Amino acid sequence: MQAAIPAGLDRKETEVYRQLDPARLPRHIAIIMDGNGRWAKRRHMPRVAGHRAGVAAVRSTVETAARIGVHALTLYAFSEENWKKRPESEVDFLMRLLSRYLKAEVPTLNKNNIRLEYIGRQHELPEDVQERMEWARASTAQNTGTVLTLALNYSARSELVDAFRSMVNAASQNGGLEHLRIDEDTVAEHLYTRDLPDPDLVVRTSGEMRLSNFLLWQLAYAEIYVTPTLWPDFRGVHLLEGIAEYQKRERRYGGLNHGDSPAHAKPVKVTR
């Protein structure tokens, strides 16, 4: 029997969704949003125009993820490296854009039952931006659907450094470093993402083939989907296409003939 089509999907999204197995959706999808600058350059526009256009891509992608029941969606919005590699005027614009986005999108997040969270060194962001972030988080805290996490001032290597520092501090408060326990579970418990499952799928837009210092620990067994679509042109249908590709694959986790669930379910063949 054909599964019900979630409300709110447009015609193109519905066509792709019909090919999916709703029981095998990735629980956590991470997206490296790339290509804003190239999108603007191709149109002979300033780079900030690409960032502004990217807001529509965020809205469409987030709403589609929520409509189909994805548990968690993490977007790489601003890296630590952006402070040094982008002109100050562009960084200032990104901070203002973030603040405006949060103010404008909270009603939509609440309408779609989406809870907002953040990862990264938030304390290094401008104080007014931190205040807006906290307001948006509190405004969506009661929602029980998709968890939308924005990676802001984020670096995977810095996350690991912070995790190790947190482990040492915890051991010191528990009687000294002789109580320090170092294993994979302990590291995971001190990561920014400790309340989330590791991503099953990571999507990179613009065709680039690298992780760019994003969730390096958590993506150890994630399926990677790269699309040539530049981020401002990315929409919910592209997310569904990435999920369709994900469902074609057989996830082995370093073993043999393992499926993508504890029961090792066979992947569903998906055609486009």
MARKEDREN-992784 format. One line per 2 residues: their letters; for each residue z, x, y of N, C-alpha, C, O. Coordinates in steps of 0.02 Angstrom, whole numbers, plus 50000, padded with zeros to 5 digits. Each point is the difference from the previous one (the first is absolute). Example, Ala and Ser with C-alpha at 12.3 -4.5 7.8 and 13.67 -1.06 7.14 Angstrom:
BEGIN
AS	50390/50660/49716/50000/49955/50059/50000/50045/50060/50033/50052/49999  49931/49930/50054/50003/50042/50059/50037/49961/50055/50008/50025/50055
***
This chain:
BEGIN
MQ	50000/50042/49940/50000/49958/50060/50000/50044/50062/50039/50047/50006  49916/49937/50042/49995/50039/50061/50064/49994/50042/50024/49945/50012
AA	50002/50113/50009/50060/49999/50041/49984/49970/50068/49944/50006/50025  50105/49962/50005/49991/49969/50066/49985/50053/50052/50028/50055/49998
IP	49928/49929/50048/49983/50046/50054/50053/49993/50055/50013/49945/50023  50018/50110/49997/50052/49996/50053/49972/49969/50064/49943/50012/50018
AG	50097/49949/50014/49980/49970/50063/49988/50053/50053/50035/50050/50003  49915/49938/50039/49988/50044/50057/49947/50052/49989/49979/50032/50049
LD	49997/49978/49889/49947/50049/49989/49934/49973/50024/49986/49940/49992  49973/50103/50040/49934/49976/50022/49951/50003/49942/50019/50018/49944
RK	49918/49965/50068/49951/49995/49947/49990/50066/49963/50000/50002/49939  49991/50053/50099/49989/50065/49968/50062/50022/49960/49994/50026/49945
ET	50064/49963/50084/50062/50018/49964/50007/49960/49936/50021/50026/49948  49962/49911/50056/50005/49957/49941/49953/50023/49945/50019/50000/49941
EV	49920/50021/50077/49952/50024/49950/50028/50060/49962/49994/50004/49939  50038/50043/50097/50028/50059/49967/50063/49981/49961/50010/50024/49944
YR	50031/49934/50085/50063/49982/49967/49988/49966/49933/50039/50009/49954  49906/49953/50040/49985/49967/49936/49989/50049/49944/50006/49983/49941
QL	49978/50080/50076/49988/50051/49949/50065/50035/49978/50000/50038/49952  50055/49950/50083/50062/50035/49988/50043/49964/49949/49994/49940/49989
DP	50049/50099/49979/50053/49974/49958/50063/49998/50042/50030/50052/50013  49992/49888/50009/50059/49997/50044/50063/50028/49969/50046/50019/50035
AR	49956/49986/49898/50059/50026/49966/50002/50077/50002/50050/50030/49982  49896/50001/50040/49996/50073/50000/49988/50028/50069/49969/50053/50007
LP	50054/49913/50044/49995/50028/50067/50046/50060/50007/50054/50001/49970  49925/50050/50068/50047/50055/50014/50060/49974/50038/49993/49961/50047
RH	50067/50060/49933/50060/49978/50035/50005/50030/50070/50023/49967/50047  49956/50094/49959/50007/50036/50064/49934/50034/50015/49975/50040/49959
IA	49996/49946/50098/49938/50031/50023/50015/50040/50063/50032/49975/50046  49946/50087/49955/50007/50043/50059/49931/50012/50029/49952/50010/49963
II	50043/49990/50103/49934/50008/50032/50004/50055/50053/50043/50000/50044  49910/50047/49950/49990/50052/50052/49945/49973/50046/49941/50000/49982
MD	50079/49978/50076/49954/49968/50047/49964/50055/50040/50030/50030/50045  49907/49981/49940/49964/50056/50030/49933/49977/50027/49969/49955/49971
GN	50008/50076/50082/49933/49988/50025/49996/49966/50068/49946/49983/50023  50111/50007/50010/49998/49968/50066/49959/50040/50050/49960/49972/50037
GR	50050/50094/49964/49965/50042/50047/49925/50000/49988/49960/49996/50047  50020/50009/49889/49928/50000/49984/49968/49932/50016/49942/49997/50022
WA	50096/49950/49966/49975/49933/50016/49984/49995/50074/49947/49974/50020  50098/50052/50022/49989/49997/50072/49943/50046/50021/49959/49982/50042
KR	50038/50078/49928/49948/50048/50019/49931/49973/49986/49954/50009/50039  50038/49957/49904/49935/49972/49983/49978/49947/50050/49940/49986/50006
RH	50107/49985/50029/49985/49948/50049/50003/50027/50071/49997/49961/50048  50009/50105/49958/50004/50034/50065/50057/49971/50042/49993/49987/50060
MP	50063/50004/49907/50060/49973/50031/50056/50051/49995/49997/50044/49957  50055/49952/50085/50057/50046/49994/50038/49988/49935/49998/49945/49972
RV	50037/50106/50005/50036/49995/49937/50050/49942/50000/50010/49968/49948  50020/50019/50109/50050/49947/50002/49970/49933/49982/50035/49955/49976
AG	49900/50037/50036/49967/49937/49981/50001/49990/49925/50005/49944/49975  49990/50110/49988/50004/49996/49928/50069/49980/49976/50008/49959/49954
HR	50044/50068/50079/50068/49980/49982/50012/49926/50015/50031/49965/49961  49943/50013/50096/50008/49930/50019/49965/49955/49949/50027/49948/49980
AG	49913/50071/49999/49963/49961/49951/50034/50000/49933/49993/49953/49961  50044/50100/50024/50034/50005/49936/50055/49948/49990/50020/49987/49944
VA	50004/49983/50110/50053/49949/49995/49975/49940/49961/50037/49971/49960  49900/50010/50050/49972/49943/49964/49997/50015/49925/50009/49955/49959
AV	49976/50108/50024/49999/50020/49929/50069/49994/49969/50007/49977/49943  50044/50044/50094/50069/49993/49975/50016/49928/49987/50027/49982/49948
RS	49958/49975/50101/50017/49929/49993/49966/49969/49939/50033/49966/49960  49902/50045/50032/49964/49971/49944/50026/50026/49933/50009/49962/49953
TV	50002/50103/50043/50023/50031/49938/50069/49976/49980/50013/49984/49942  50032/50014/50106/50068/49979/49987/50002/49927/49978/50035/49983/49952
ET	49929/49974/50083/50001/49929/49982/49971/49988/49931/50026/49960/49962  49920/50075/50021/49970/49991/49934/50048/50024/49946/50008/49967/49948
AA	50024/50090/50062/50049/50025/49951/50055/49949/49989/50021/49988/49943  50003/49982/50111/50054/49951/49994/49976/49937/49965/50036/49972/49958
RI	49903/50006/50056/49974/49939/49971/49992/50005/49924/50011/49951/49964  49970/50108/50012/49990/50007/49928/50063/50021/49963/50001/50003/49939
GV	50052/50012/50098/50064/50015/49968/50013/50073/49984/50038/50014/49953  49933/50032/50085/50016/50071/49991/50072/50011/50022/50020/49978/50054
HA	50020/50055/49904/50071/50008/50015/50012/50045/50061/50042/49984/50042  49921/50071/49963/50013/50048/50054/49935/50031/50023/49955/50015/49961
LT	50040/49994/50105/49942/50031/50031/50025/50051/50051/50038/49983/50045  49942/50080/49947/50022/50053/50045/49939/50029/50037/49952/50021/49968
LY	50051/49979/50098/49945/50024/50041/50019/50064/50036/50052/50004/50032  49905/50047/49962/50011/50064/50033/49975/49993/50072/49941/50008/50013
AF	50105/49978/50033/49982/49983/50068/50001/50059/50048/49958/50004/50045  50090/50042/49947/50007/50056/50047/50035/50057/49965/50057/49992/49977
SE	49910/50065/50018/50029/50057/49964/50037/50045/50049/49990/49998/50060  50054/50044/49912/50034/50050/50042/49949/50046/50033/50009/50022/50057
EN	49937/49993/49906/49950/50045/50026/49964/49971/50062/49972/50038/50040  50028/49896/49966/49966/49969/50057/50027/50024/50067/49964/50002/50050
WK	50101/50015/49952/50029/50023/50063/49964/50062/50025/49990/50008/50060  49990/50037/49894/49971/50064/50020/49924/49998/50001/49969/50037/50038
KR	50000/49920/49921/49928/50003/49992/49963/49949/50043/49938/49999/50002  50099/49958/50032/49968/49950/50043/50019/50013/50072/50055/50024/50014
PE	49900/49962/50034/50017/50008/50071/50059/49955/50018/50010/49947/49971  50030/50076/50076/50059/49962/50020/49982/49929/50022/50037/49953/49986
SE	49907/50040/50049/49980/49934/50023/49986/49953/49942/50015/49940/50004  49956/50087/49942/49986/49959/49942/50064/49980/49964/50007/49943/49977
VD	50040/50104/50018/50064/49985/49968/50037/49946/50039/50028/49953/49971  49972/50053/50096/50032/49950/50042/49968/49931/49988/50035/49950/49997
FL	49899/50050/49998/49966/49937/49988/50020/49970/49933/50012/49940/49995  49993/50102/49953/50019/49977/49934/50070/49970/50000/50013/49950/49967
MR	50033/50081/50071/50068/49973/50004/50000/49932/50035/50035/49954/49978  49926/50039/50075/49995/49936/50034/49968/49947/49956/50020/49942/49999
LL	49928/50080/49965/49965/49954/49955/50047/49975/49945/50000/49941/49982  50040/50104/49990/50049/49982/49949/50049/49948/50027/50014/49950/49967
SR	50011/50062/50092/50048/49954/50030/49969/49931/50011/50032/49950/49986  49906/50049/50039/49967/49936/50011/49985/49965/49933/50007/49939/49995
YL	49973/50100/49955/49986/49972/49934/50062/49965/49972/49996/49943/49976  50060/50091/50026/50061/49972/49972/50019/49934/50035/50018/49951/49968
KA	49977/50049/50099/50017/49940/50037/49954/49942/49982/50022/49944/49992  49913/50071/50002/49951/49948/49988/49999/49974/49928/49985/49942/49988
EV	50032/50102/49965/49990/49983/49930/50061/49971/49965/49993/49973/49945  50065/50031/50084/50059/49973/49967/49992/49927/49980/50018/49982/49944
PT	49955/49974/50100/49991/49931/49978/49954/49993/49939/50013/49959/49956  49935/50083/50041/49954/49998/49943/50035/50026/49937/49990/49973/49945
LN	50050/50079/50062/50037/50026/49943/50048/49947/49973/50005/49990/49939  50029/49976/50106/50046/49947/49978/49963/49942/49967/50023/49972/49950
KN	49919/50010/50078/49960/49946/49971/49979/50016/49929/49996/49955/49958  49992/50109/50029/49977/50021/49933/50057/50026/49957/49988/50028/49946
NI	50075/49964/50076/50059/50019/49962/50001/50075/49984/50019/50021/49946  49960/50019/50103/49995/50073/49992/50060/50034/50033/50017/49984/50057
RL	50015/50061/49907/50056/50038/50027/49977/50069/50021/49964/50034/49963  50055/49986/50097/49977/50063/50029/50052/50055/49992/50059/49989/50014
EY	49919/50070/49963/50042/50059/49995/49962/50061/50025/49941/49996/50016  50094/50061/49989/49969/50061/50025/50023/50059/49958/50055/50000/49971
IG	49903/50052/50026/50020/50064/49973/49977/50054/50048/49951/49991/50036  50084/50065/49965/49984/50054/50045/50060/50017/50044/50051/49966/49996
RQ	49942/50085/50044/50055/50021/50045/49998/49957/50063/49976/50021/50053  50050/49919/49940/49996/49951/50054/50039/50023/50062/49982/49982/50056
HE	50071/50057/49934/50042/50021/50056/49963/50044/50049/50024/50011/50056  49919/50016/49925/49961/50043/50045/49949/49962/50041/49967/50029/50043
LP	50026/49907/49945/49954/49959/50038/50031/49981/50068/50061/50004/50007  49899/49976/50042/50027/49979/50064/50052/49945/49991/49993/49956/49958
ED	50059/50046/50083/50056/49953/49992/49978/49927/50006/50024/49958/49962  49931/50027/50085/49979/49931/50008/49960/49976/49939/50003/49941/49983
VQ	49960/50105/49986/49963/49982/49939/50050/49988/49943/49991/49953/49961  50060/50089/50034/50051/49989/49948/50033/49932/50008/50013/49965/49951
ER	50001/50015/50111/50031/49936/50012/49955/49942/49979/50023/49952/49970  49912/50054/50045/49953/49948/49979/49994/49998/49924/49995/49946/49970
ME	50005/50112/49999/49997/50003/49927/50059/49965/49969/49992/49961/49953  50067/50053/50072/50060/49969/49972/50000/49924/50011/50020/49963/49956
WA	49956/50016/50102/49994/49928/50013/49953/49967/49949/50016/49946/49973  49927/50085/50014/49952/49971/49953/50028/50000/49929/49991/49951/49963
RA	50043/50102/50018/50031/50002/49934/50051/49944/49992/50000/49964/49950  50044/50029/50099/50051/49948/49997/49970/49930/49999/50026/49955/49968
ST	49918/50037/50067/49968/49935/50006/49968/49978/49934/49988/49940/49990  49998/50107/49966/49968/49983/49936/50045/50013/49940/49979/49993/49943
AQ	50084/50024/50070/50045/50023/49947/50014/49947/49947/50016/50018/49943  49978/49918/50074/50015/49947/49952/49941/49981/49957/50007/49959/49954
NT	49934/50069/50059/49941/49983/49961/50003/50029/49930/50028/50054/49990  49944/49911/49962/50007/50019/49930/49934/50017/49965/49999/50011/49940
GT	49946/49991/50098/49935/50014/49970/49984/50074/50002/50043/50042/49987  49895/49973/50029/49976/50069/50002/50042/50043/50048/50018/49978/50054
VL	49998/50083/49924/50035/50048/50043/49947/50045/50031/49968/50039/49966  50024/49954/50100/49953/50043/50037/50039/50058/50029/50046/49991/50040
TL	49935/50070/49939/50033/50060/50025/49951/50040/50042/49946/50017/49976  50073/49998/50085/49960/50042/50043/50027/50071/49998/50059/50011/50015
AL	49899/50037/49968/50019/50070/50000/49987/50028/50070/49943/50009/50020  50111/50004/50017/49996/50020/50070/50036/50066/50010/50058/50008/49979
NY	49909/50039/50053/50027/50068/50006/50019/50024/49930/50054/50026/49989  49899/49965/49965/50012/50013/49929/49965/50063/49977/49944/50015/50021
SA	50089/50021/49934/49973/50058/49965/50032/50002/49932/50062/49997/49995  49899/50007/49952/50028/50002/49933/50044/50061/49990/50051/49996/49966
RS	49929/50061/50061/50040/50060/49992/50066/49993/50037/50053/50021/49975  49945/49949/50085/50063/49989/50036/50044/49950/49962/50061/50007/50000
EL	49908/49944/49968/50039/49952/49961/50037/50036/49944/50059/49985/49987  49908/50062/49980/50033/50037/49946/50056/50044/50028/50053/50006/49969
VD	49935/50026/50088/50053/50040/50032/50060/49956/50016/50057/50018/49986  49930/49923/50042/50054/49954/50017/50036/49976/49938/50061/49991/50000
AF	49902/49999/49945/50031/49978/49938/50047/50055/49973/50055/49985/49978  49923/50077/50023/50042/50055/49975/50062/50009/50043/50055/50012/49975
RS	49936/49981/50091/50058/50004/50045/50050/49943/49984/50060/50011/49999  49914/49930/49990/50042/49943/49984/50038/50011/49935/50058/49981/49994
MV	49908/50049/49957/50033/50015/49936/50057/50049/50009/50054/49992/49972  49934/50060/50068/50052/50051/50012/50059/49969/50038/50057/50013/49983
NA	49928/49945/50067/50053/49968/50038/50042/49954/49956/50062/49998/50006  49904/49965/49950/50036/49956/49955/50045/50039/49953/50057/49979/49987
AS	49919/50077/49988/50040/50041/49955/50060/50030/50037/50055/50002/49973  49934/50020/50089/50055/50028/50040/50055/49950/50012/50059/50017/49999
QN	49922/49921/50011/50050/49947/50012/50033/49977/49936/50049/49964/50001  49922/50059/49942/50027/49979/49935/50037/50057/49966/50009/49999/49939
GG	50013/50051/50101/50040/50053/49970/49970/50069/50001/50032/50047/49977  49906/49959/50049/49971/50067/50004/49934/50005/49963/49981/49956/49962
LE	49983/50100/50050/49933/50008/49972/50000/50006/49925/49948/49992/49968  50110/50022/50002/50002/50002/49926/49986/49931/49971/49985/49993/49940
HL	50020/49955/50103/49986/49932/49977/49927/49980/50014/49980/49943/49987  49981/50104/50038/49930/49985/50015/49960/49993/49935/49999/50045/49959
RI	49970/49898/50034/49958/49987/49941/49928/49997/50024/49984/49963/50046  49973/50075/49922/49930/50002/50019/49957/49979/49940/49993/50038/49952
DE	49978/49904/50052/49951/49977/49951/49955/49950/50035/50010/49983/50059  49939/49992/49907/49951/49957/50032/50031/49936/50025/49984/49977/50055
DT	50061/49993/49907/50031/49938/50022/50040/50010/50064/49999/49957/50045  50037/50099/49959/50040/50012/50060/49956/50010/50061/50015/49974/50054
VA	49931/50064/49938/49954/50009/50056/49973/49933/50023/49999/49985/50060  49979/49974/49893/49972/49934/50016/50050/49957/50038/49981/49961/50044
EH	50082/50044/49938/50052/49960/50032/50012/50019/50073/50030/49962/50038  49945/50098/49982/50011/50023/50069/49936/50001/50041/50000/50023/50057
LY	49945/49951/49916/49938/49996/50037/50003/49941/50049/50040/49954/49992  49916/50046/50058/49996/49944/50046/49983/49935/49962/50020/49946/50020
TR	49942/50061/49926/49974/49941/49963/50045/49980/49941/49977/49967/49954  50086/50052/50048/50043/49989/49942/50007/49926/49981/50017/49985/49943
DL	49969/49969/50104/50005/49929/49984/49934/49969/49979/49996/49940/49990  49952/50102/50002/49935/49976/49981/49978/50031/49934/50019/50056/49984
PD	49940/49908/49977/49969/50033/49942/49948/50050/50024/49972/49992/50054  50014/50059/49906/49947/50046/50018/49933/49963/50004/49989/49953/49962
PD	49967/50067/50083/49935/49967/50005/49960/50005/49935/49999/50052/49967  49968/49893/50016/49953/50000/49944/49931/50020/50022/49961/50029/49962
LV	50024/49956/50101/49933/50011/50027/50006/50028/50070/50038/49975/50041  49923/50078/49973/49996/50026/50069/49927/49994/50022/49954/50022/49964
VR	50036/49949/50094/49933/49989/50027/49991/50046/50059/50043/50004/50044  49901/50031/49958/49983/50042/50059/49934/49977/50028/49950/49997/49965
TS	50050/49986/50099/49938/49980/50032/49963/50060/50029/50029/50055/50005  49909/49935/50014/49956/50049/50035/49971/50053/49953/49965/50045/50024
GE	50047/49950/49911/49968/50045/49953/50031/50068/49991/49975/50040/49961  50080/49974/50073/50032/50065/49993/50038/50005/49934/50030/49950/49978
MR	49969/50109/49991/50028/50009/49933/50064/50041/50002/50004/50053/49969  50046/49924/50067/50064/50036/50002/50056/49951/50015/49988/49945/50025
LS	50073/50076/49959/50059/49958/50009/50034/50010/50068/50040/49959/50020  49943/50094/50014/50025/50012/50069/50075/49995/50007/50026/49969/50046
NF	50009/50061/49906/50073/50005/50005/50034/49931/50000/50047/49988/50037  49927/49967/49921/50024/49931/49997/50029/49986/49931/49965/50003/49950
LL	50099/49981/50048/50034/49978/49938/49985/50044/49940/49984/49976/49946  50020/50090/50064/49979/50047/49947/50041/49992/49936/49972/50005/49946
WQ	50092/49982/50060/50041/49989/49941/49983/49934/49966/49990/49997/49940  50005/49951/50100/49993/49932/49975/49930/49987/49970/49993/49956/49958
LA	49957/50082/50063/49932/49987/49977/49981/50039/49938/49942/50005/49982  50107/50023/49985/49986/50043/49942/49956/49968/49948/49958/50033/49970
YA	50050/49902/50018/49962/49965/49949/49959/49942/50028/49976/49958/49962  50016/50039/50103/49962/49946/50031/49926/50008/49988/49974/50056/49995
EI	49991/49888/49999/49927/50001/49998/49975/50008/50072/50026/49969/50046  49922/50073/49963/49973/50014/50066/49934/49964/50008/49955/50006/49958
YV	50038/49956/50096/49938/49965/50016/49978/50021/50069/50036/49989/50049  49905/50041/49956/49973/50023/50064/49940/49957/50017/49954/49992/49960
TP	50045/49982/50101/49944/49961/50024/49970/50033/50062/50038/50027/50040  49897/49971/49968/49970/50029/50060/50012/49958/50062/49986/50022/50056
TL	50038/49917/49936/50012/49956/50056/50050/50031/50049/50054/50021/49979  49929/49981/50084/50046/50025/50051/50054/49947/50012/49987/49940/49994
WP	50073/50082/50023/50056/49954/50003/49988/49939/50045/50017/49945/49979  49954/50061/50081/49991/49940/50041/49956/49947/49968/50004/49942/50018
DF	49954/50079/49934/49956/49952/49965/50031/49974/49935/49971/49956/49968  50087/50069/50014/50033/49981/49937/50030/49931/50008/50030/49984/50051
RG	49963/49974/49897/50028/49933/50001/50030/49983/49932/49998/50040/49954  50030/49901/50042/50032/49979/49938/49954/50004/49940/50022/50016/49945
VH	49914/49969/50065/49953/50003/49943/49994/50071/49973/49992/50009/49940  50012/50041/50104/49997/50069/49976/50062/50018/49960/49996/50038/49951
LL	50061/49934/50068/50061/50011/49961/49991/49971/49930/50019/50031/49950  49952/49909/50046/49989/49968/49935/49951/50040/49958/50007/50004/49939
EG	49942/50025/50093/49953/50043/49963/50036/50061/49972/49985/50022/49944  50062/50006/50094/50039/50056/49974/50043/49979/49940/50007/50039/49953
IA	50021/49902/50050/50039/49975/49944/49956/49988/49939/50020/50013/49943  49919/49963/50068/49952/49990/49945/49985/50066/49966/49998/50003/49938
EY	49992/50049/50101/49988/50067/49971/50062/50024/49962/49994/50028/49946  50064/49961/50083/50063/50018/49967/50006/49967/49931/50021/50032/49952
QK	49960/49904/50044/50007/49964/49936/49949/50022/49948/50007/49982/49941  49942/50056/50079/49953/50027/49951/50028/50060/49963/49976/50019/49947
RE	50075/50012/50082/50023/50064/49974/50055/49991/49948/50036/49951/49999  49968/50100/49958/50053/50001/49949/50050/50053/50021/49985/50060/50002
RR	50076/49919/50014/50050/50045/50025/50039/50032/49942/50029/49964/49959  49970/50103/50038/50030/50034/49943/50066/50034/50015/50037/50015/49953
YG	49979/49996/50110/50064/50033/50018/50010/50065/49962/50056/50017/49981  49890/50020/50008/50004/50065/49967/49997/49995/49924/50000/50051/49966
GL	49998/49888/50007/49997/49991/49927/49931/49979/49977/49950/50012/50034  50047/49956/49908/49937/49978/49972/50000/49925/49990/50048/49971/49975
NH	49897/49998/50046/49989/49929/49987/50055/49956/50026/50018/49951/49968  50010/50066/50089/50051/49958/50031/49968/49953/50050/49954/50020/50036
GD	50069/49920/49966/49977/49953/50050/50041/50006/50063/50037/50048/50009  49955/49902/50035/50035/50004/50064/50061/49957/50002/50021/49978/50054
SP	50010/50009/49889/50063/49963/49998/50040/50027/49942/49972/50034/49956  50093/49952/50041/50041/50023/49944/49972/49978/49932/50012/50033/49950
AH	49952/49911/50050/49972/49976/49937/49932/50031/49986/49968/49984/49950  50010/50062/50094/49936/50034/49993/49943/49951/49995/49958/50005/49955
AK	50040/49946/50090/49947/49950/49998/49933/50032/50012/49994/50047/50040  49954/49927/49925/49933/50025/50009/49975/49980/50068/50011/49943/50021
PV	49954/50102/50014/49973/49981/50066/49946/49948/49994/49962/50000/49951  50035/49957/50097/49948/49948/50001/49937/50029/50029/50002/50035/50051
KV	49941/49950/49918/49936/50022/50026/49983/49958/50062/50002/49939/49997  49983/50094/50057/49984/49965/50062/49930/50020/50021/49983/50059/50002
TR	49976/49892/50014/49933/50013/50025/49993/49974/50070/50031/49951/50020  49926/50084/50017/49990/49978/50069/49929/49972/50007/49981/49979/50054
***
